[in-house]
Amino acid sequence: MFRIVAGLVAGICMLASSAFAQPPAPAQQATAAPAARVFGSDTGLVLNFIKPDKTADFEAIVAKVKEALQKSANPQRQKQAASWRVFKSPDPAAGGAALYVFIVDPVVKGADYTVSTILAEAFPDELTALYKTYSEAYASGQNFVNLSLIADLGK
């Protein structure tokens, strides 16, 4: 399974390396609420292109997201935690960026996967610093991918 996902990620990276949306700048974040990141399929994939010298910062934010989801009293957030996995590719992505992949399977229907929103719910007093660390870690942004299963070759 991981080889299939790794191949899919590599192919997507090569085809769409210029089409990644940068997370909004902190000034934009402060003035307008971010658009909700809701998956429209059963499985979701997020490709995150991180500066090589900022991987520790990004992983620290991932740990905070995990903590936020797990400690949330919201059952939807707890379901998100149960189906959200984070991988790091051992191979560099385009431009030498570190590639982190969020795999959400199954997607929680209607749930907002916006990292800043999740962090704001759990850590409102730390949000500005956390978001600064998060946004500054990105080399070329991220890409949300909705996936629909067309065949399960193991069954």
Sequence and secondary structure as in RCSB ss.txt:
>XXXX:A:sequence
MFRIVAGLVAGICMLASSAFAQPPAPAQQATAAPAARVFGSDTGLVLNFIKPDKTADFEAIVAKVKEALQKSANP
QRQKQAASWRVFKSPDPAAGGAALYVFIVDPVVKGADYTVSTILAEAFPDELTALYKTYSEAYASGQNFVNLSLI
ADLGK
>XXXX:A:secstr
 HHHHHHHHHHHHHHHTT  B    HHHHHHS       SSSEEEEEEEE GGGHHHHHHHHHHHHHHHHH S H
HHHHHHHHEEEEE SS  GGG EEEEEEESS  TT    HHHHHHHH GGGHHHHHHHHHHHEEEEEEEEEE   
  TT 
